[in-house]
Amino acid sequence: MDIIKLSPRQEKIIELVKEHAPITSEQLASKLNVTRAALRPDLAILTMTGILEAKPKVGYIYSQKPSYSLLYDYIMEIKVKDIMSKPVMVDENTTVYDAILYLFLNDVGTLFIENNGVLIGAVSRKDFIKIAMGSTDMHKIPVGVIMTRMPNIVCVQKDDPAYLAAQKIMEHEVDSLPVVEKSYDKSKNETFKIIGKVSKTNITRLFVKIGESK
Amino acid sequence: MDIIKLSPRQEKIIELVKEHAPITSEQLASKLNVTRAALRPDLAILTMTGILEAKPKVGYIYSQKPSYSLLYDYIMEIKVKDIMSKPVMVDENTTVYDAILYLFLNDVGTLFIENNGVLIGAVSRKDFIKIAMGSTDMHKIPVGVIMTRMPNIVCVQKDDPAYLAAQKIMEHEVDSLPVVEKSYDKSKNETFKIIGKVSKTNITRLFVKIGESK
């Protein structure tokens, strides 16, 4: 998708029209200290893009439909699958101690727990610090005991907008979301296979990438 | 700043010009199955915005200068001070155990350590997990012993672009940056006062906010 930027004069024209509508091109030209001819290309752009409307014998008015906005469409085109990274998974019987080692080895903030390819839980750095503060022996307790368990985990799917993932991260105050694919087990219960994850890191990386696209 | 979106036909024209440049308006009209007159407004917009260049007696070519892009300027206008949040600070003599309590009470990922209002260090969740895995008594060891010490902390200033903060977070693989103000102590050494922080959470929140601005 291409987006074009308005010139300072075009933005000034929009301001003037918003303030004085309806306003004729003569009036605009006089306020801007330029000739009508000089304004013609700008007015052409602004009407052709639907930002301004030209009412014959009345003048220019500001178009109510915000057809020219904006980043929203661009951002909504980016999907979870475009930004997700590989999830780090462990078995629920892994000890807390070993799970923390995995956390460091893979340099991630959240581990996902699976059972036969099905997502059953998640453990974050926060959970690990909490358990470490107690007197529990981390070599003995399995990660399955301290994990947040499905269905209490907020998930996204690969074709969701990345934007939705960012919203869910903020709304539910989590660092990371599993990207899941729905399927059904033998008893026809809904299950979720984990295929990726989206974290605040992925969103920050995306933000950096958007800024690079000049 | 206003940004306008190109119509699907305008985007199609750009594609055709990129592929077949130089191309005349007759050729474009025939490829798009429309009359030359119907194309005139689109070509006017595309040349006036500098996306296409009209070479007399040759045809339209794609302009090399990417004057019409884009999100970059918009994103660069957002400053660190627009998105930063309050830093949570502790004294370097605070025990690791108490520091972790602060971390949870304030629900943050990083604590900053100051001495007489001067930033001297930072401790992250990762640092806390590392120390918790050892056999150290967290009630005895002060946070000053395990912190990352200045000048090894990546900082930003309040008038830097938020974008720079995001870049630094990604480049240095940290969760959070202190926002600092430079000053000088009695011996004229450079010191930094901490006035805020920017984390991946702030960047994610900003991303959500940008998407809302439709």
Contacts between the chains, C-beta under 8 A, distances in Angstrom:
chain1	res1	chain2	res2	distance
A	1	B	5	7.3
A	1	B	6	7.7
A	1	B	11	7.3
A	2	B	6	4.9
A	2	B	10	7.8
A	2	B	11	6.0
A	2	B	14	6.5
A	2	B	51	7.3
A	2	B	68	6.9
A	2	B	69	8.0
A	3	B	3	5.0
A	3	B	4	7.2
A	3	B	5	5.9
A	3	B	6	7.3
A	3	B	68	7.4
A	3	B	69	7.3
A	3	B	70	5.3
A	3	B	71	7.1
A	4	B	3	7.2
A	4	B	4	5.6
A	4	B	6	6.5
A	4	B	49	4.7
A	4	B	51	6.6
A	4	B	68	4.1
A	5	B	1	7.3
A	5	B	2	8.0
A	5	B	3	5.8
A	5	B	4	8.0
A	5	B	67	7.9
A	5	B	68	6.1
A	5	B	69	7.6
A	5	B	70	7.2
A	5	B	73	6.8
A	6	B	1	7.7
A	6	B	2	4.9
A	6	B	3	7.3
A	6	B	4	6.5
A	10	B	2	7.8
A	11	B	1	7.4
A	11	B	2	5.9
A	14	B	2	6.6
A	41	B	44	7.8
A	41	B	48	5.1
A	44	B	41	7.8
A	44	B	44	5.9
A	44	B	45	7.7
A	44	B	48	7.0
A	45	B	44	7.7
A	45	B	45	5.8
A	45	B	48	5.5
A	45	B	49	6.8
A	48	B	41	4.9
A	48	B	44	6.9
A	48	B	45	5.4
A	49	B	4	4.7
A	49	B	45	6.8
A	51	B	2	7.4
A	51	B	4	6.6
A	66	B	214	7.2
A	67	B	5	7.5
A	68	B	2	6.7
A	68	B	3	7.2
A	68	B	4	4.0
A	68	B	5	6.0
A	69	B	2	8.0
A	69	B	3	7.5
A	69	B	5	7.9
A	69	B	213	7.7
A	69	B	214	5.3
A	70	B	2	7.9
A	70	B	3	5.3
A	70	B	5	7.5
A	70	B	213	6.6
A	70	B	214	6.1
A	71	B	3	7.1
A	71	B	71	6.3
A	71	B	74	7.0
A	71	B	210	5.7
A	71	B	211	7.0
A	71	B	213	6.6
A	71	B	214	7.8
A	72	B	211	5.8
A	72	B	213	7.1
A	72	B	214	3.9
A	73	B	5	6.7
A	74	B	71	7.0
A	75	B	207	7.8
A	75	B	210	6.8
A	75	B	211	4.8
A	76	B	211	7.3
A	97	B	133	7.1
A	100	B	129	6.1
A	100	B	133	6.0
A	103	B	129	7.4
A	104	B	126	7.9
A	104	B	129	7.9
A	104	B	130	7.6
A	107	B	173	7.7
A	109	B	125	7.8
A	125	B	109	7.9
A	125	B	125	4.4
A	125	B	126	7.0
A	125	B	129	6.2
A	126	B	104	7.9
A	126	B	125	7.0
A	128	B	129	5.4
A	128	B	132	7.8
A	129	B	100	6.1
A	129	B	103	7.4
A	129	B	104	7.9
A	129	B	125	6.2
A	129	B	128	5.4
A	129	B	129	5.9
A	129	B	132	6.6
A	130	B	104	7.6
A	132	B	128	7.8
A	132	B	129	6.6
A	132	B	132	3.4
A	132	B	133	7.1
A	133	B	97	7.1
A	133	B	100	6.0
A	133	B	132	7.1
A	133	B	138	7.3
A	138	B	133	7.3
A	163	B	207	7.5
A	163	B	208	7.3
A	163	B	211	4.9
A	166	B	204	5.3
A	166	B	207	5.0
A	166	B	208	5.1
A	166	B	211	7.6
A	167	B	208	5.5
A	169	B	204	5.8
A	170	B	201	7.8
A	170	B	204	6.0
A	170	B	205	5.7
A	170	B	208	5.5
A	173	B	107	7.8
A	199	B	200	8.0
A	200	B	199	8.0
A	200	B	200	3.7
A	200	B	201	6.1
A	200	B	203	7.3
A	200	B	204	4.8
A	201	B	170	7.8
A	201	B	200	6.1
A	203	B	200	7.3
A	203	B	203	6.8
A	203	B	204	4.5
A	203	B	207	5.5
A	204	B	166	5.3
A	204	B	169	5.7
A	204	B	170	6.0
A	204	B	200	4.8
A	204	B	203	4.6
A	204	B	204	6.9
A	205	B	170	5.7
A	206	B	207	7.3
A	207	B	75	7.8
A	207	B	163	7.6
A	207	B	166	5.1
A	207	B	203	5.5
A	207	B	206	7.3
A	207	B	207	5.4
A	208	B	163	7.3
A	208	B	166	5.1
A	208	B	167	5.5
A	208	B	170	5.5
A	210	B	71	5.6
A	210	B	75	6.8
A	211	B	71	6.9
A	211	B	72	5.8
A	211	B	75	4.7
A	211	B	76	7.2
A	211	B	163	4.9
A	211	B	166	7.6
A	212	B	72	7.9
A	213	B	69	7.1
A	213	B	70	6.3
A	213	B	71	6.6
A	213	B	72	7.1
A	214	B	66	6.7
A	214	B	69	5.0
A	214	B	70	5.9
A	214	B	71	7.9
A	214	B	72	3.9
